């Protein structure tokens, strides 16, 4: 079994909380960079913000 979590699994474990999702992604990828994009992406993915 792969130890890499898919994005959808991380999203599900975050409980649809954008801050929890952001923290989980940063924990797994501390050198991710472009934090403003991560902030936007996690809000859209959890439904906290509409896209478009």
C-alpha positions in Angstrom: 0.0 0.0 0.0 1.3 3.5 -0.9 2.1 5.8 2.0 1.2 8.8 -0.2 -2.2 10.2 0.6 -4.2 11.4 -2.3 -5.5 15.0 -2.2 -9.1 13.7 -1.9 -8.1 11.7 1.2 -6.4 14.7 2.8 -9.6 16.7 2.0 -11.8 14.1 3.6 -9.7 13.9 6.7 -9.8 17.7 7.1 -13.5 17.6 7.7 -14.1 20.2 5.0 -12.2 22.8 7.1 -9.9 24.9 4.8 -7.5 25.7 7.6 -7.2 22.0 8.6 -6.6 21.1 4.9 -4.0 23.8 4.5 -2.2 22.7 7.7 -2.3 19.0 6.5 -0.9 19.9 3.1 1.8 22.0 4.6 2.8 19.3 7.0 3.2 16.8 4.1 4.9 19.4 1.9 6.7 22.0 4.0 8.5 23.6 1.1 5.4 23.9 -1.0 5.7 27.7 -1.5 3.0 30.0 -3.1 1.1 30.0 0.2 -1.4 32.5 -1.2 -2.4 29.9 -3.9 -2.6 27.3 -1.2 -4.9 29.5 0.8 -7.2 30.1 -2.2 -7.2 26.5 -3.3 -8.1 25.1 0.1 -11.0 27.6 0.5 -12.4 26.6 -2.9 -11.9 22.9 -2.3 -13.8 23.0 1.0 -16.6 25.2 -0.3 -15.6 28.2 2.0 -15.2 30.3 -1.2 -16.7 30.2 -4.6 -14.6 29.9 -7.7 -15.4 32.2 -10.6 
